[in-house]
């Protein structure tokens, strides 16, 4: 499937669905020209009801003139929140393909996500269900929660320790965890915490995220890309909730 074919498939399957933030197309932004990668990326954020379909495309890092006919290697959709309409639209992307195993499973193992994957030649189309589970998640033991929160609050904790603590806290999706993670990113940069907060739609994290974007070194396009994508995700959540995207 060429890039043009993949983009056309997206347009057909999501026709009439609002996009909550401007598309992020790496090849069209000079800031990302030196990002160390063998592929170009394009992200989109479709929104509806209480959910979001975050889409990304990958294709070989060829020239702009060659891109339309380049092979799209990956078309992946993350379903966040709760929208049966978006889930149905995303499922249309798989129609006509050959059911297959997602290669990501070899890298991440069983991470608890439900994935549907189909192959169209060498193009892999995957729908990942990041949808919120019904009902609250079990709370962490109080002592465990306090110990993890203390790691984030400590000025002496290492980035590695904070990263691990954020991952463990994220097992409990709750207001108290959101508050702890938000307090962390307001004090210091934490890409992992911003990933979690943006997945959960905590739009209050955008101010800290904008600070981090402004502090990224010019020779670090990888972090700039990651932070910009998270900001667009939060912008889409804000649009969905009628809070505006500015």
N, C-alpha and C positions, 0 to 999 in steps of 0.2 A: 504494500500500500504506500503510495507516494505521500509526501507531506500535504500536497494539495488534496488528495483523496481523503486523508485523515481529517483535515480541516473541514472539508465538505460534509463528511459524515457527522462531525460535531454540530455543524450548522443545521443539518437536517434533524438530528435527534433532539436538539435543544431549541428548535425554532420557537420563537415567541416567549422564551424564558428570559427574565431580566438578568443582566450581569451586574453584580454588586460593586465591582471595582474595575478600573481600566485593565485591559489585558497586559501582561508583562511578557514582552518578546525580546529575549536576550540579544538576538542578532541586530536589532534595530537601535540598541543603546550602546554608545561607545564606551561607557563605563565598564562594561562587562567583556569587552573584546579580549582581554588578557586572562579571563577566568580559566584556570587550568582544567580543561575538559576536552573529551573527544567528541562531545555532542553540543548542539544548541538546544535551548529550552524555550518553551512557550507555556505560560500559565493563564488560566481563565477561572472566573469565580461566578457560577450561576447560582441564583438565590430564588427561593420560593417558600412561602409559608414560614415554617420554623427550621428550614434546612438550607444547606449549601452543597453544591457539587463543585469541588475544586478539581480542575482538570489540568493535566500537564502532558505536553508532547515532547518527544525527543527525536532528533534526527542528526545525522552526521554533520560535523563542523565544516561545512563546505561554504562556498561563497553565496552571497545573497542571490546571485543570478542562477546558481545551481539548486538552491533550496527547494523551489516548487516541485521539482522532479526527483528530489532526493528521497530515499526510503525513510519513512517514519518507523523508527524501531520500537517506540513505546507510546501508547496512548493510555494514560492511567487516570482514573477518577476516584477521588476521596469523597465519600458521602458523609457529611457531618450534620449534626442536629437531627431533625426529623421531618422528612418530606417524602411521602409516598410518590408524589408526582416526579420529583427528581430521581428517585430510585427507579421508577419505571422508564424515564427518559434515558438514564444511564444504561439500563439493561438492554435498550435497543441497540447500543453500540456493539453488543456481543452477537447480535443476530447474523447468521450466515457464516460465522467463524467456526473453527474447529476447537472444541473444548480442550483446554490444555492446563498444565501446571504452571503457576506463576514462578518464574525464576527467582523472584525475591525470597521465596521460601527457603532456598538454599543458603541465603545470606542471613536472614533474620530468624529462621526456625519458626516455631509455633508461637506467634506473638498475640494470639487470641482474636485476631481480626478475621472476619469472613471475607473471602476473596472469590470472585468469579473471573475466569480468564479464558480468552479465546484467541486463537492464532489466525491471522490472515496473511498467509505466506510467512515472511519473516517479521511481520508486525505483530506485537503482542498488545492486546487490549485487555485491561484489567479494571475491574470495579472493586474497590475496597470499601467495606461497610464500617465506617468510623462512627456510625449513628449512635446517639446516646442510648444506653440500655434502659429498659423500662424500670422505673423505681431507682432509689438511691443505691449507691455502692456501699458495701460494708465499711464501717468506720474502722480506722486503725486503732489499735490499743492506745489508750491515752498516753502511757509512758513512751510508747514507740513514736507517736506523733510528736510529743514534746522533744524527744531526742533528735528527731530529724529536723524539726523547726529550729532547734538550737544550733545545728550545723549551719543552717542558712543565716542565722543571726550573728554567728561568731565572726569577728574580724580576722581571726587566725585560720579559718578553714580554707582548704585549698580548692581551686576550681574543680578538681576531680571529685573531691568530697561533696561539694555543692551539687555537682551534676548527678551524682549517685543519689543524694538526698531528694532532689527534685523528682527523679524517676520513681523513687519509693513513695513519696507523698502523692504523686499523681495516681497511684492505685486507688486512692480515696478521692473521688470527685465530689467536692463539697465546698461550701462557702468559706470554711475556715482554711482549707488548703489554698483556695484562690487568694485569700487575704495574705497568707504567708508568702506565696509566690509573688504577688504584686508588691509586697513590701521589699522583697529581695531585689526585683528589677528596678525599683525606684532608688535603691541604694547603690547598686553596681550592675554591670552587664552580666547577663546570663542567657545565652541563646537557648539553652534547654528549657528554662522557665518560660521564656517568651513563646517557644513552640507550644508548650502546654496551654498557656493562657490564650494564645490565638486559636488553638483547637477548640477550647471551651467557649470562645467568644467573649472574653473579658476585655472589652474595648478600652477600659481604663488604662490598659498597658501601653496604649499607643504613644503617650507622652514620653515614657521612658524609652520606648523603641526608637522614637525620633531622635532622642539624645544619642543613642547608640549609633544610629546611622550617621549622624553628624561627626562622630568620632572615629569612624572607620578610616584606616590609612588608605591613601590612593592606590597602594600596591597590594591591596587585599580585596580583589573583586569577588572572591568566593563568599566572604562574610557579608559584603554589601548586597550581593544577590539574595542570600538567605534572609537577611533582615528586610529587604525591600519586598520580598514575597510574603513574609509574615505580616508586614504592614498592609499590603493589599488584602490579605485574608481578613484582618481586623476591620479594614475599611468596608469590606463586603458585609461583615456582621453588623457594622454600624448602619449601613444602608438598609439592611434587612429589618432592623429595629426602628427605622425611621429617625435615626439620630443624625443622619447626614454623614457624608464621607470626608469632610474636610479635615 
